[in-house]
Amino acid sequence: EWEADACLDLAEVLNLRAYARTYVSRHAAHLAELEEAVAAARRGCALAPSSVRSHRLFGRTLTSAAHAWMLGLFPAENEARLAQDWGDGAAMFREALAAHKEAVAIARGIVEEAVLTARSDDASNPTGAWQPPQWLVELGIEAPDLLLQSEAMLRGHEGQASLKEPVLELGESLAALGEYWYCVASASPDDGDARPALHARIYFEDALLTLSGGCRGLALGALQRSVQFGDALKDYGKLLESFFGRPGGEGLLGAWVPRPLERALELHEDLLGRSHPRTLNVRRLLSR
């Protein structure tokens, strides 16, 4: 177990260094770190196959490396080594998607178990029926297979402290899946395929609703004061500005998150301080 934790800790630190830069670095040392992170995350995931964190970190690390690979940033020596294991950047992206989906599936199972436990104490608890956001219906886009009906699943469980940690894991995993689709979209912005950006938007909105307990007010409001919520807001705002031509949400979230980047900056400054790399990252995004 200690070896898995050590590998995952290393992958997480190296990943956060890349994640906090905002951009995909061309620096040889940064790309070497990404290659090392892939190896560490792969080993950690193999040693902890039932862990949400191991699959999420493996998926996130592969996503970062695949993004850099698809942009042609790896030096020939690094690319040759990666090609021996992964084939090419597109294949690495596919492996990343599988890891993200596994993380979400495991996290959802844990939340469902916690919800069932809570529900057993209140047989009258409403479950609700999920409806796709109107903007998705109007565009004729089908929701991805793993789109979770999180807000409906959690609705009515006000004050269930036992749900806090499972919901945090689920929300973070959904946001990581949203970031995956953002990277896929930004790696090939000129191919005319709008689906990756739409998928990213779906998962970011689901992540934010999950972490907030939904617009209808699950009293897990403390999660709106988490670094994970701030990161999801930051990535959601980045997506909207990059692919939807506006700084705020008008879809599923409506006026609830009118300016996600500004809200993310407030949260990061409050929780991490003004000089933290994550805070500086959001500030760079706002100044673009």
Residue pairs with C-beta under 8 A, 6 or more apart in sequence:
1 47
1 48
3 43
3 47
4 43
4 44
4 47
4 48
4 51
4 54
5 44
6 44
7 40
7 41
7 43
7 44
7 47
8 40
8 41
8 44
8 45
8 48
8 53
8 54
8 57
10 36
10 37
10 40
11 37
11 38
11 40
11 41
11 44
11 57
11 58
11 61
12 57
14 33
14 34
14 36
14 37
14 40
14 61
15 37
15 41
15 57
15 60
15 61
15 64
16 277
17 30
17 33
17 277
18 24
18 25
18 30
18 33
18 34
18 37
18 64
19 60
19 64
19 281
20 277
20 278
20 280
20 281
21 30
21 281
22 281
22 284
22 285
24 64
24 67
24 68
24 71
24 73
25 31
25 68
25 73
26 73
28 75
31 68
31 73
31 74
31 75
31 78
32 78
34 61
34 64
34 65
34 68
35 65
35 74
35 78
35 81
35 82
37 61
37 64
37 65
38 61
38 62
38 65
38 82
40 61
41 54
41 57
41 58
41 60
41 61
41 62
42 58
44 54
44 57
44 58
45 51
45 54
45 55
45 57
45 58
45 99
47 54
48 54
50 106
51 106
52 103
52 106
52 107
52 110
52 169
52 173
53 103
53 169
55 99
55 100
55 102
55 103
55 106
56 99
56 100
56 103
56 172
56 173
56 176
58 96
58 99
59 96
59 97
59 98
59 99
59 100
59 102
59 103
59 176
59 177
59 180
60 96
60 100
60 176
60 179
60 180
62 92
62 93
62 95
62 96
62 99
63 93
63 96
63 100
63 176
63 179
63 180
63 183
64 183
65 82
65 92
66 89
66 90
66 92
66 93
66 96
66 183
66 187
67 89
67 183
67 186
67 187
68 74
69 79
69 82
69 88
69 89
69 92
70 89
70 90
70 93
70 187
70 188
71 187
74 82
82 92
86 92
86 95
89 187
93 180
93 183
93 184
93 187
96 180
97 180
100 173
100 176
100 177
100 180
101 146
101 177
103 173
103 176
103 177
104 146
104 148
104 170
104 173
104 174
104 177
105 146
107 166
107 169
107 170
107 173
108 148
108 170
110 166
110 169
110 170
111 150
111 153
111 154
111 163
111 166
111 167
111 169
111 170
112 153
114 160
114 162
114 163
114 166
115 153
115 154
115 157
115 163
117 162
118 125
118 157
118 160
118 162
118 163
119 125
119 157
122 156
125 156
125 157
126 155
126 156
127 152
127 153
127 155
127 156
128 151
128 152
128 155
128 156
129 152
130 149
130 151
130 152
132 143
133 202
133 205
133 251
133 252
134 251
135 250
135 251
135 252
136 143
136 198
136 202
136 251
139 198
141 195
141 198
143 202
144 199
144 202
144 203
146 177
147 202
147 203
147 206
148 170
148 174
148 206
148 210
150 170
150 174
150 206
150 209
150 210
150 214
151 206
151 209
151 210
151 214
151 215
151 216
154 163
154 167
154 210
154 213
154 214
154 218
154 220
155 214
155 216
155 218
156 218
157 163
157 218
158 217
158 218
158 219
159 219
160 220
163 220
164 220
164 222
164 223
167 210
167 211
167 213
167 220
167 223
168 211
168 223
168 226
168 228
170 210
171 207
171 208
171 210
171 211
171 223
171 228
171 229
171 232
172 207
172 211
172 228
172 232
174 203
174 204
174 206
174 207
174 210
175 203
175 204
175 207
175 208
175 211
175 228
175 231
175 232
175 235
177 203
177 207
178 199
178 200
178 201
178 202
178 203
178 204
178 206
178 207
178 232
178 235
178 236
178 239
179 200
179 235
180 200
181 196
181 197
181 199
181 200
181 203
182 196
182 197
182 200
182 235
182 238
182 239
182 242
184 196
184 200
185 196
185 197
185 200
185 242
185 243
186 242
194 243
197 239
197 242
197 243
197 244
200 239
200 243
201 236
201 239
201 240
201 243
201 244
201 251
204 232
204 235
204 236
204 239
205 236
205 249
205 251
205 252
205 253
207 232
208 229
208 232
208 233
208 236
208 253
208 257
209 215
209 252
209 253
211 220
211 223
211 224
211 226
211 228
211 229
211 232
212 218
212 220
212 221
212 223
212 224
212 229
213 219
213 220
213 221
213 223
215 253
215 254
215 256
223 229
225 267
225 271
226 271
227 267
227 268
227 271
227 272
227 278
229 267
230 263
230 264
230 267
230 268
230 271
230 278
230 282
231 264
231 278
233 257
233 260
233 261
233 263
233 264
233 267
234 260
234 261
234 264
234 268
234 278
234 281
234 282
234 285
236 249
236 257
236 260
237 247
237 248
237 259
237 260
237 261
237 264
237 285
238 261
238 285
240 246
240 247
240 248
240 249
240 260
241 247
241 261
241 285
247 259
247 260
247 261
248 257
248 258
248 259
248 260
249 256
249 257
249 258
249 260
257 263
261 282
261 285
261 286
262 286
264 282
265 279
265 282
265 283
265 286
268 276
268 278
268 279
268 282
269 279
272 278
272 279
273 279
